[in-house]
Amino acid sequence: MVVVLQRNRAFEAAYHVARRAWLAKVPVEFPPGTYWLRRFANVPIAAMA
């Protein structure tokens, strides 16, 4: 359970950084798991680690 929470926090932190950069028009890859923006806004997604 703790591992899942840590993974979720890491995703949220990476997503927050990527979204701020994307909104500022800086080229950025979103973390794996970003579904809606990948499908409807065609944002690049980082490879799974």
RODO-2510 file (C-alpha; in nm, 4 decimals, decimal comma):
residues 49
     n   res          X          Y          Z
     1     m     0,0000     0,0000     0,0000
     2     v     0,2790     0,2425     0,0873
     3     v     0,4537     0,1742    -0,2434
     4     v     0,1362     0,2589    -0,4344
     5     l     0,0975     0,5873    -0,2456
     6     q     0,4597     0,6789    -0,3122
     7     r     0,4191     0,5983    -0,6819
     8     n     0,1061     0,8122    -0,6987
     9     r     0,2827     1,1058    -0,5304
    10     a     0,5727     1,0739    -0,7737
    11     f     0,3292     1,0738    -1,0680
    12     e     0,1442     1,3785    -0,9361
    13     a     0,4694     1,5693    -0,8833
    14     a     0,5983     1,4837    -1,2333
    15     y     0,2605     1,5687    -1,3874
    16     h     0,2508     1,9046    -1,2082
    17     v     0,5962     1,9998    -1,3369
    18     a     0,5151     1,8814    -1,6904
    19     r     0,1814     2,0624    -1,7001
    20     r     0,3316     2,3917    -1,5858
    21     a     0,6032     2,3629    -1,8510
    22     w     0,3478     2,2673    -2,1196
    23     l     0,1288     2,5655    -2,0341
    24     a     0,4384     2,7873    -2,0599
    25     k     0,4972     2,6422    -2,4120
    26     v     0,8162     2,4631    -2,3036
    27     p     0,8681     2,1243    -2,4756
    28     v     0,8158     1,8532    -2,2159
    29     e     0,7223     1,4856    -2,1826
    30     f     0,4408     1,3925    -1,9487
    31     p     0,4752     1,0954    -1,7154
    32     p     0,3383     0,7568    -1,8223
    33     g    -0,0249     0,7309    -1,7199
    34     t    -0,1259     1,0676    -1,8632
    35     y    -0,4196     0,9470    -2,0693
    36     w    -0,6480     1,2377    -2,1561
    37     l    -0,3803     1,4789    -2,2731
    38     r    -0,2097     1,2052    -2,4745
    39     r    -0,5329     1,1165    -2,6496
    40     f    -0,6909     1,4567    -2,7007
    41     a    -0,4039     1,7094    -2,6914
    42     n    -0,1345     1,4908    -2,8483
    43     v     0,1264     1,5570    -2,5783
    44     p     0,4412     1,3428    -2,5721
    45     i     0,4623     1,0798    -2,2995
    46     a     0,7884     0,9631    -2,1404
    47     a     0,8839     0,5968    -2,1778
    48     m     0,7975     0,3639    -1,8911
    49     a     1,0875     0,3212    -1,6497
***
